Amino acid sequence: MEIAGSEQSTRSRVARSILIEGPSTAADLADRLDLTPAAVRRHLDQLLHDGVIEVRNRPTPGHRGRGRPAKTFVLTDSGRNQFEQQYDDLAVEALRFLAETGGDAAVKAFAERRVSFIGDRFHEISTADPSATPVEVLARVLSDEGYAAGVRSVPVGEQLCQQHCPVSHVAHEFPQLCEAETEAIAKVLGSHVQRLATIAHGDGVCTTCIPVPAGSTTAAGAAAGSQTMTVDKKERQR
């Protein structure tokens, strides 16, 4: 996108907000970025024209079927690529060489070393903010590294949702990166976790399910989580 000055900066903020927060309506973006509806629509129109975002029509909460559902904007693959690291091709070539010369064990060792920041930063943030839950701490650790992570409650526990993956293109060819990340998450939480979806394999969000012991989920949490799971399932089916 060749946009001058503040226009470029604002348009980038709109795209980044969709990246971090996930599918968003024009009203969401206006509130989040403190922009006028007219300004948001102008930037969305240009982002649509440039192929950075696309529209998904999805009813908003409370929508009763009258009128059109609110337009929800999501990043396209091309739009997401603009936030990817610049050296994906070099990284893939380096890992291919590592696999050829050192085998799968060498790639696995590299993947494990790469995610060592999870364990290192987890203890640091936990100590600094004892009020945060372990999964909230983990989301902060990953967000600091560019994963745009958040937490959702579901009936069986919690979901760690990563709206962005800095290494998704590399991980598409080398799933060891995703596997090492999942193992590191399980290790710091001290419990079994399950990867439900990954950006590297075409899903819109990297989603990791973190179960809680049976009987510890509240009825309110279960109700909220049930709604979230329904949305997540629909997103995966698209």
C-alpha positions as CSV (number, residue, x, y, z in Angstrom):
1,M,0.0,0.0,0.0
2,E,1.4,3.4,-1.0
3,I,-0.3,5.8,1.2
4,A,1.2,9.2,2.4
5,G,1.9,10.3,5.9
6,S,-0.8,10.0,8.5
7,E,-3.2,8.2,6.1
8,Q,-0.7,5.3,6.0
9,S,-0.2,5.3,9.7
10,T,-4.0,5.3,10.4
11,R,-4.7,2.6,7.8
12,S,-1.9,0.5,9.3
13,R,-3.5,0.9,12.8
14,V,-6.9,-0.3,11.4
15,A,-5.3,-3.4,9.8
16,R,-3.2,-4.1,13.0
17,S,-6.3,-3.8,15.2
18,I,-8.0,-6.4,13.1
19,L,-4.9,-8.6,13.3
20,I,-4.7,-8.3,17.1
21,E,-8.4,-8.3,18.0
22,G,-9.7,-10.7,15.3
23,P,-12.8,-10.2,13.2
24,S,-14.1,-6.7,13.7
25,T,-17.0,-4.5,12.6
26,A,-16.6,-0.9,11.5
27,A,-18.2,0.2,14.8
28,D,-15.7,-2.0,16.8
29,L,-12.8,-0.3,15.0
30,A,-14.2,3.2,15.4
31,D,-14.5,2.7,19.2
32,R,-11.2,0.9,19.6
33,L,-9.2,3.5,17.6
34,D,-11.1,6.6,18.5
35,L,-11.9,7.3,14.8
36,T,-15.1,8.7,13.2
37,P,-17.3,6.1,11.4
38,A,-16.6,8.0,8.2
39,A,-12.8,7.7,8.6
40,V,-13.1,4.0,9.4
41,R,-15.2,3.3,6.4
42,R,-12.7,5.2,4.1
43,H,-9.8,3.1,5.4
44,L,-11.8,-0.1,5.2
45,D,-12.8,0.6,1.6
46,Q,-9.1,1.1,0.7
47,L,-8.0,-2.0,2.6
48,L,-10.6,-4.0,0.8
49,H,-9.5,-2.6,-2.6
50,D,-5.9,-3.5,-1.8
51,G,-6.8,-7.0,-0.8
52,V,-5.6,-6.6,2.8
53,I,-9.0,-7.5,4.3
54,E,-12.2,-9.2,3.3
55,V,-15.8,-9.2,4.5
56,R,-17.6,-11.9,6.4
57,N,-21.2,-11.3,7.2
58,R,-22.0,-12.5,10.7
59,P,-24.9,-11.6,12.9
60,T,-23.9,-9.5,15.9
61,P,-25.1,-10.4,19.4
62,G,-28.8,-9.4,19.8
63,H,-29.4,-9.5,16.1
64,R,-33.0,-10.8,15.5
65,G,-32.9,-11.4,11.8
66,R,-34.3,-8.0,10.7
67,G,-32.1,-6.1,8.3
68,R,-28.6,-7.0,7.2
69,P,-26.1,-8.5,9.6
70,A,-23.2,-6.3,10.5
71,K,-20.2,-6.6,8.2
72,T,-17.3,-8.2,9.9
73,F,-13.8,-7.5,8.5
74,V,-10.9,-10.0,8.7
75,L,-7.4,-10.1,7.3
76,T,-6.7,-12.0,4.1
77,D,-3.6,-14.1,3.7
78,S,-2.1,-11.3,1.8
79,G,-2.9,-8.8,4.6
80,R,-1.5,-11.2,7.2
81,N,1.7,-11.5,5.2
82,Q,2.4,-7.8,5.6
83,F,2.9,-8.5,9.3
84,E,5.1,-11.5,8.9
85,Q,8.8,-11.4,9.5
86,Q,10.8,-10.3,6.5
87,Y,13.2,-13.3,6.4
88,D,10.9,-16.3,6.0
89,D,12.6,-17.6,2.9
90,L,16.0,-17.4,4.5
91,A,14.7,-19.1,7.6
92,V,13.2,-22.0,5.6
93,E,16.4,-22.4,3.6
94,A,18.4,-22.5,6.9
95,L,16.1,-25.1,8.4
96,R,16.2,-27.2,5.3
97,F,20.0,-27.2,5.5
98,L,19.9,-28.0,9.1
99,A,17.5,-31.0,8.4
100,E,19.8,-32.2,5.6
101,T,23.0,-32.0,7.7
102,G,21.7,-32.8,11.2
103,G,18.5,-34.6,10.6
104,D,15.1,-34.3,12.4
105,A,16.8,-34.2,15.8
106,A,18.7,-31.0,14.9
107,V,15.5,-29.3,13.8
108,K,13.7,-30.4,16.9
109,A,16.6,-29.1,19.1
110,F,16.5,-25.8,17.3
111,A,12.7,-25.5,17.7
112,E,13.0,-26.2,21.4
113,R,15.7,-23.6,21.9
114,R,13.6,-21.0,19.9
115,V,10.7,-21.3,22.3
116,S,12.8,-21.2,25.5
117,F,11.6,-17.6,26.0
118,I,8.2,-19.0,27.1
119,G,9.7,-20.6,30.2
120,D,12.1,-17.7,30.9
121,R,9.5,-15.0,30.6
122,F,6.7,-16.9,32.3
123,H,8.4,-16.9,35.7
124,E,9.3,-13.3,35.3
125,I,5.8,-12.0,34.6
126,S,4.2,-14.4,37.2
127,T,6.4,-12.9,39.9
128,A,5.7,-9.3,38.8
129,D,1.9,-9.8,38.7
130,P,0.8,-12.5,41.1
131,S,-2.9,-11.7,40.5
132,A,-2.7,-12.9,36.8
133,T,-3.8,-16.5,36.1
134,P,-1.2,-18.8,34.6
135,V,-2.9,-18.7,31.2
136,E,-3.1,-14.9,31.3
137,V,0.6,-14.7,32.0
138,L,1.2,-17.0,29.1
139,A,-0.8,-14.8,26.8
140,R,1.3,-11.8,27.9
141,V,4.5,-13.7,27.2
142,L,3.4,-14.7,23.7
143,S,2.0,-11.2,22.9
144,D,5.3,-9.6,23.8
145,E,6.9,-11.9,21.2
146,G,4.4,-10.8,18.5
147,Y,1.7,-13.5,18.8
148,A,-1.2,-11.2,19.7
149,A,-2.5,-13.8,22.2
150,G,-5.6,-13.7,24.4
151,V,-7.6,-16.0,26.6
152,R,-11.2,-17.3,26.3
153,S,-13.2,-19.4,28.8
154,V,-14.8,-22.6,27.5
155,P,-16.8,-25.3,29.4
156,V,-13.7,-27.6,29.7
157,G,-11.3,-24.9,30.8
158,E,-9.7,-22.1,28.8
159,Q,-8.5,-21.5,25.3
160,L,-5.3,-19.7,24.4
161,C,-5.9,-17.9,21.1
162,Q,-3.0,-16.5,19.1
163,Q,-4.3,-14.1,16.4
164,H,-0.9,-13.9,14.8
165,C,2.1,-16.2,14.4
166,P,5.5,-14.6,13.4
167,V,6.8,-18.0,12.1
168,S,3.6,-19.4,10.4
169,H,5.1,-19.7,6.9
170,V,8.2,-21.5,8.3
171,A,6.1,-23.7,10.5
172,H,4.0,-24.8,7.6
173,E,7.0,-26.7,6.3
174,F,8.5,-27.4,9.7
175,P,5.7,-28.4,12.2
176,Q,8.4,-29.0,14.8
177,L,8.1,-25.3,15.6
178,C,4.5,-25.7,16.5
179,E,5.1,-28.9,18.4
180,A,7.9,-27.4,20.5
181,E,5.7,-24.4,21.3
182,T,2.8,-26.7,22.4
183,E,5.2,-28.7,24.6
184,A,6.6,-25.5,26.2
185,I,3.1,-24.3,26.9
186,A,2.2,-27.6,28.6
187,K,5.5,-27.5,30.6
188,V,5.0,-24.0,32.1
189,L,1.4,-24.7,32.9
190,G,2.1,-28.1,34.4
191,S,-0.8,-29.7,32.6
192,H,-1.8,-31.4,29.4
193,V,-2.9,-29.1,26.6
194,Q,-4.3,-29.7,23.1
195,R,-3.7,-27.7,19.9
196,L,-7.0,-27.4,18.1
197,A,-6.0,-25.1,15.2
198,T,-2.9,-23.4,13.8
199,I,-2.4,-20.5,11.4
200,A,0.5,-22.5,9.9
201,H,-2.0,-25.0,8.6
202,G,-4.6,-22.6,7.3
203,D,-6.7,-21.8,10.3
204,G,-7.5,-18.2,11.2
205,V,-6.2,-18.5,14.8
206,C,-3.8,-20.7,16.7
207,T,-6.0,-22.2,19.3
208,T,-4.8,-24.3,22.3
209,C,-7.2,-25.9,24.7
210,I,-6.1,-25.9,28.4
211,P,-8.5,-28.2,30.4
212,V,-9.2,-27.6,34.1
213,P,-9.9,-30.4,36.6
214,A,-13.4,-31.9,36.5
215,G,-15.9,-30.0,38.6
216,S,-13.9,-26.7,38.8
217,T,-15.8,-24.9,36.0
218,T,-18.6,-22.7,37.2
219,A,-22.0,-22.6,35.6
220,A,-21.5,-19.0,34.5
221,G,-18.1,-19.9,33.0
222,A,-19.6,-22.8,31.2
223,A,-22.4,-20.7,29.7
224,A,-20.0,-18.1,28.5
225,G,-17.6,-20.7,27.2
226,S,-20.4,-22.6,25.3
227,Q,-21.1,-19.4,23.3
228,T,-17.4,-19.0,22.6
229,M,-17.0,-22.6,21.4
230,T,-19.9,-22.2,19.0
231,V,-18.2,-19.1,17.5
232,D,-14.9,-20.9,17.3
233,K,-16.4,-23.9,15.6
234,K,-18.1,-21.7,13.0
235,E,-14.8,-19.9,12.3
236,R,-13.0,-23.2,11.7
237,Q,-15.8,-24.4,9.3
238,R,-15.3,-21.3,7.1
